[in-house]
Amino acid sequence: MKPSQAKKFPLGKSDFKNVIEDDYYFVDKSLLIHQVIEDDSEILLFPRPRRFGKTLNLSMIRYFFEKTDQGNAHLFEKLAISREHTWNHQGQYPVIFLTLKDVQGENWDECYKSLKKIVSKEFIRHSYLLKSKILQENEQLDFQAIISRDADISVFKFALKDLSEYLFRYYSQKVVILCDEYDSPIHDGYFNQYYDKVLSFMRVFLGSAFKDNIYIFKGVITGILRIARESIFSELNNIDVYSILSEDFSEFFGITQKEVQIMLKKYNLMDHEHIIAQSYDGYHFGKHLIYNPWSLTHYLAKPHAGPIPYWMNTSANLMIRELIYEQRLIDINDIQQLIEKKVVWKKLDENIVMKDLRLYKDAVWSLLLFNGYLTVEEKRKIPNENRFEYCLKIPNTEVNEYFQREMELFIQKGNTIKKKQGNNQRKKTVFISYNHKDEAFIFRLKKDLEKQNIPLIIDIDHMKFGDDISDFIESSLKTSDITLAVISENSLKSPWVMLEALETFFIEDIEKRIRYIPLMIDDCFFRENFYSVFIKSIEKTIDCIFDEISQLSKKYIHADSLYIKHKRFISLRSNIDTVLFRLQENLVADFTNEAKYLKNFPQLIRLIAQ
């Protein structure tokens, strides 16, 4: 078929009826409906990366099931589902359809307004119920209040459950409930600090609709992640989750190799196969090799424009940048290894706990995988554990080039650090990293270093009241040559000392030289069970701060400073093993008593001068 005669691609279109009636090219995914009906579970959750066809698939399911006066059977006449025995379900059910992908806001009030608007529109779509006799007087008032968006929040919380009951009464038929991008408001709440409020609402809003709802025939939910332990779905015993690691349903989101071959032949673009495979292929969903549908269809629409990163360009990717390159919750060397087309083996958890995202590094790897930035090559069972370890890699050049660009920015930031290598005419400047509970030792060390005419940067001399601590640390590291870290039980518990250590490690990676000199004044990290006791202490602090935030939130009191403190301690929890490993695997200057101080101080001076 000549390109001029071929159907256009439905770029950015997600309404199934419009796609079919306007004669756009459609990859037949209708057997998804057959499998949904055949599945034993009432509720099915499909976590998939953004723009992998979730909304279009849910729209297709809606038009298949929905009972309307006009009928929608003609939309499926040429599709595979029309030849299955499950075709007899077509047009037999009332449907509730919500997409929450645009329910966002900088605060809970804005988010809630967006949510009310979406719910109101769905009630308007079923406003014929108001003219029927199936609603009680109080139900009519609630219905009208939801439409006008004036209903109390307690009414909105149960809106889906109530609407399903009303539709059941009207049609004498169970209801299909479809919820697209259910986790979008939860993600937004997490990063904009109204997580508890949005979670409290969604727990009832979705939980009441899908848990023990006698009026539901099938429920289908899509999102990016399975939000776990927050108990939105934890009490549902009638739900099956089919993630990208599951074999079932793996071919229905994204475009398979076989489907790509058909498209390329139809559009006379077989000579583009290699470019497309390199740029947009590489996702392993269950047993299928999957192409990114967003980028693939945009490429096929304009093949001569070349392999543009269409999918990557649809997001600012701020969350990934923050977690990897700013907070460094995972080893930057792992990312470099992936960029070099190597693999990393990591433990994964399909049940993402947003509250603990910065607490456990496995969660960040899971987040990268389920968001579509990585894919699974293979897996292996972990000895003596009832879980697997997964071989991860970057799926294609589109994503690889994104990581390369971010890494270049990361390195450029490091290159702004003034390098002083080779300048033997000037004494090296030493930045002293410590905790103020160790000031007695610090005053002596400072005095002795100054006697040796060593230039020092230390907060007690260089910081003024009101100065930003983070800015001071960044400036100090840029203008110094050595970070002299005074290690003690006090300093290891300090998020600021942790930040200074991690920033120094980063600079070392760029400059390819040692500039972190640890100096211990107690041997706490060599004690038996130190690590486990220490971690428990940090986690207890994190929980206490979080509880305090929750209490203030209930009283509508801003807790911005506590959120910042909470973030610092989570970073401490996530990275403490990196620092402890460095201390335990390398020779640390021992200043734990007077004799060792006198013995090792001259050696310290020589080390600084090297």
ZIKA-V283250 format. One line per field, one symbol per residue. burial: + if it has 24 or more other C-alpha atoms within 12 Angstrom, else -. Layout:
burial: ???
//
This chain:
burial: ------+++++++++++-++---++++++++++++++-+--++++++++++++++++++++++++++----++-++--+-+----++-+++++++++++++++++-++--++++++++++-++--+--++----+----+-++++++-+-+-+-++++++++++++++-+--+++++++++++++++++++++++++++++++++++++++-+-++++++++++++++-++++--+-++++++++--++++++++++-++--++--+-+--++-++++++++++++-++++++++++++++-+---++++++------+++-++++++++++-+++-++---+++++++++++++++++++++++++++++++++++-----------+++++++++++++++--++--+---+--+-+-------++++++++++-+--++--++--+----++++++------------+++++++++++++++++++++++++++++++++++++-+----+++++++++++-----+--++--++-+++-++--++-----------++-++++++++++++++++--+----++++---------+--++--++-
//
